Amino acid sequence: MHYQYQCKIKPIDFWKLSMRRTYRSLVGVCNIVFGVAMILLTLRFWNQANDVVQALLFLACLLIPVIQPLGVYWKAKAQAAVIPQGTELSFHEDGIHVTLGDEREFICWNKVKGVRKEGSMIIVYTDANHGYMLTKKVLGKERNEFYQYVKRHLHT
């Protein structure tokens, strides 16, 4: 049995991954606490503040729910721009065959460091920091079956 997919990574995929990781960490908890505190602070002092302070309070309220996600998206857009599109991944019993244009690479299963479900995508790690992202759109209904297939090959 084998699986074959074409990687189609968009900026929104990197954005979702980054936001998911942020809000599942201590940083995300701090963001939420800061956001709620700023809203409460703004509500409490709005009537007593002058125009400049009101503008700063308003901007502070926008920081976590609007400005930070936009910054993450701009970073995701830059990441997606440097990722080669059209990478074809073919998962076989002997390993992973990677094709990009005329270039070919083979990765043995014992070189694969892990596989992880991250929201609607599956990431197959080739080292501690790098891997191949396969989105739900690419995987379709085979998502769970494919995940189990890769996991089986990592433990053999």
NORNOR-V279369 format. One record per residue. N is the residue number from 1. RES is the residue in one small letter. PHI is phi as a letter, one per 30 degrees, with the letter a starting at -180 (999 if undefined). PSI is psi in whole degrees, 0 to 359 (none if undefined). Layout:
((N:RES:PHI:PSI) (N:RES:PHI:PSI))
//
This chain:
((1:m:999:143) (2:h:b:160) (3:y:b:141) (4:q:b:130) (5:y:b:154) (6:q:c:123) (7:c:d:127) (8:k:b:87) (9:i:c:128) (10:k:c:161) (11:p:e:324) (12:i:d:330) (13:d:d:315) (14:f:d:321) (15:w:d:312) (16:k:e:316) (17:l:d:314) (18:s:d:315) (19:m:d:320) (20:r:d:315) (21:r:d:323) (22:t:d:310) (23:y:d:2) (24:r:c:18) (25:s:b:179) (26:l:d:328) (27:v:d:319) (28:g:d:320) (29:v:d:316) (30:c:d:320) (31:n:e:315) (32:i:d:315) (33:v:d:314) (34:f:d:315) (35:g:d:314) (36:v:d:318) (37:a:d:319) (38:m:d:320) (39:i:d:315) (40:l:d:318) (41:l:d:317) (42:t:d:315) (43:l:d:321) (44:r:d:318) (45:f:c:4) (46:w:e:310) (47:n:d:333) (48:q:c:348) (49:a:d:150) (50:n:d:179) (51:d:d:319) (52:v:d:314) (53:v:d:321) (54:q:d:318) (55:a:d:318) (56:l:d:318) (57:l:d:318) (58:f:d:314) (59:l:d:321) (60:a:d:324) (61:c:d:332) (62:l:d:345) (63:l:e:305) (64:i:d:312) (65:p:d:343) (66:v:b:303) (67:i:d:314) (68:q:d:313) (69:p:d:326) (70:l:d:319) (71:g:d:319) (72:v:d:322) (73:y:d:318) (74:w:d:320) (75:k:d:319) (76:a:d:323) (77:k:d:320) (78:a:d:321) (79:q:d:315) (80:a:d:331) (81:a:d:331) (82:v:c:352) (83:i:d:128) (84:p:d:126) (85:q:d:152) (86:g:i:16) (87:t:d:129) (88:e:c:127) (89:l:c:130) (90:s:b:115) (91:f:c:116) (92:h:b:176) (93:e:d:330) (94:d:d:344) (95:g:l:201) (96:i:c:127) (97:h:c:121) (98:v:c:129) (99:t:b:129) (100:l:b:103) (101:g:i:239) (102:d:c:351) (103:e:d:140) (104:r:b:145) (105:e:b:147) (106:f:b:131) (107:i:c:116) (108:c:d:153) (109:w:d:327) (110:n:d:349) (111:k:d:345) (112:v:d:127) (113:k:d:340) (114:g:l:173) (115:v:b:142) (116:r:b:137) (117:k:d:125) (118:e:b:93) (119:g:i:240) (120:s:c:10) (121:m:b:164) (122:i:b:133) (123:i:c:126) (124:v:c:111) (125:y:d:128) (126:t:c:343) (127:d:a:189) (128:a:d:332) (129:n:c:351) (130:h:b:150) (131:g:a:186) (132:y:c:126) (133:m:c:129) (134:l:b:116) (135:t:d:165) (136:k:d:325) (137:k:d:322) (138:v:d:317) (139:l:d:328) (140:g:i:221) (141:k:d:349) (142:e:d:1) (143:r:e:303) (144:n:d:320) (145:e:d:317) (146:f:d:316) (147:y:e:313) (148:q:d:322) (149:y:e:311) (150:v:d:315) (151:k:e:318) (152:r:e:320) (153:h:d:339) (154:l:d:335) (155:h:c:7) (156:t:c:none))
//
